[in-house]
Amino acid sequence: MSSKNSILTALKANQPDLLPLPSLAIPATEPFSAEEIVEKFKTVVVTIGSRVFEVNNFDQIREIVVQQFIPPARIVSSFGELSDIAETTIADINPHLLENIELAVLKAQLGVAENAALWVPEANMMQRVVPFICQHLALVVNRKDILNNMHQAYEVLGNSNTGFGAFIAGPSKTADIEQSLVLGAHGPRSLTVFIWD
């Protein structure tokens, strides 16, 4: 018998007993009001290093963006309402030409209060690379689309066919270098969340 066969025979003879799969039932959660969920979401957003603004319309978003990003900063947005300050048609541009995006303002399909993650499907990204290559990222989420936990988020997403997408929560963080926390080491350097009605 070859070494390979003796190893495989020994592995087969020493298999652990099969165990039943865990229950996939979603654990019961405390009932929270919509306002409590939004407050929890805002608290976690700030805790993980992002900024949050509650707005009523795109004029308020435009005002905040213009204050923070002075031309000739390159701004792209998936919202036609911001076409006067941002490029809104970049779907056909070579992705290599997007490396100088200063700010991307994109729509999040939903937010999760327990970890401040925002789901951005590919349809809202303009191009797959945009939320990862820009220097700064702003995500706009409707107040009614903020859910309490990931279980609820996956219930919503499980019934849709959005294809590629990403949960995005705050700028990346690392403390590997001299034990000093660095935000935005990979991907966008900052995340701004706009909550609108």
Residue pairs with C-beta under 8 A, 6 or more apart in sequence:
1 9
26 151
26 155
27 151
29 148
29 149
29 151
32 40
32 113
32 148
34 143
34 144
34 146
37 113
37 146
37 147
37 148
38 113
38 143
38 146
38 195
40 113
40 114
40 148
41 111
41 112
41 113
41 116
41 146
41 195
42 52
42 54
42 195
44 113
44 114
44 115
44 116
45 51
45 52
45 116
45 170
45 193
46 52
47 116
48 116
48 169
48 170
48 173
49 170
49 171
49 173
49 183
49 191
50 116
50 170
50 171
50 190
50 191
50 192
50 193
51 190
51 191
51 192
51 193
52 192
52 193
52 194
52 195
53 60
53 61
53 64
53 192
53 193
53 194
53 195
54 194
54 195
54 196
55 61
55 64
55 194
55 195
55 196
56 196
56 197
57 196
58 79
58 81
58 82
61 82
61 105
61 138
61 140
61 194
61 196
62 82
62 84
62 85
64 192
64 194
65 75
65 82
65 85
65 86
65 103
65 105
65 138
66 85
68 103
68 192
69 75
69 102
69 103
69 136
73 102
73 103
74 87
74 100
74 101
74 102
74 103
75 82
75 85
75 86
75 87
75 101
75 102
75 103
75 104
75 105
76 86
76 87
76 88
76 90
76 98
76 101
76 103
76 104
76 105
76 126
76 130
76 134
77 83
77 85
77 86
77 87
77 88
77 104
77 105
77 106
78 88
78 105
78 106
78 107
78 124
78 125
78 126
79 86
79 88
79 105
79 107
79 140
80 88
82 88
82 105
86 103
86 105
90 98
90 126
90 127
90 130
91 126
91 127
93 127
95 127
95 128
95 129
95 133
98 127
98 129
98 130
98 133
98 134
99 133
101 130
101 133
101 134
101 135
102 134
102 135
102 136
103 134
103 135
103 136
103 137
103 138
104 126
104 130
104 131
104 134
104 136
104 137
104 138
104 188
105 138
105 139
105 140
106 120
106 124
106 125
106 126
106 130
106 131
106 137
106 138
106 139
106 140
107 120
107 124
107 139
107 140
107 141
108 118
108 119
108 120
108 124
108 139
108 140
108 141
108 145
108 168
109 119
109 120
109 121
109 124
109 145
109 162
109 165
110 118
110 119
110 141
110 145
110 146
110 147
110 153
110 156
110 157
111 117
111 118
111 119
111 141
111 145
111 146
111 147
111 193
111 195
112 118
112 119
112 146
112 147
112 148
112 149
112 150
112 152
112 153
112 167
113 146
113 147
113 148
113 149
114 148
114 149
114 150
115 150
115 169
116 169
116 170
116 193
117 150
117 153
117 167
117 168
117 169
118 139
118 141
118 167
118 168
118 169
118 193
119 153
119 157
119 165
119 166
119 167
120 131
120 139
120 165
120 166
120 168
121 162
121 163
121 164
121 165
122 128
122 162
122 163
122 164
122 165
123 162
123 163
125 131
128 164
131 137
131 166
131 168
131 187
131 188
132 187
132 188
134 188
135 188
135 189
136 188
136 189
136 190
136 191
136 192
137 168
137 187
137 188
137 190
137 191
137 192
138 191
138 192
138 193
138 194
139 168
139 191
139 192
139 193
139 194
140 193
140 194
140 196
141 193
141 194
141 195
141 196
142 195
142 196
142 197
143 195
143 196
143 197
146 195
147 153
147 156
153 167
157 165
168 191
169 191
170 183
170 191
171 183
171 184
171 187
171 188
171 189
171 190
171 191
172 183
172 184
172 185
172 186
172 187
173 181
173 182
173 183
173 185
174 181
174 182
174 185
174 186
175 181
175 182
183 189
183 190
184 190
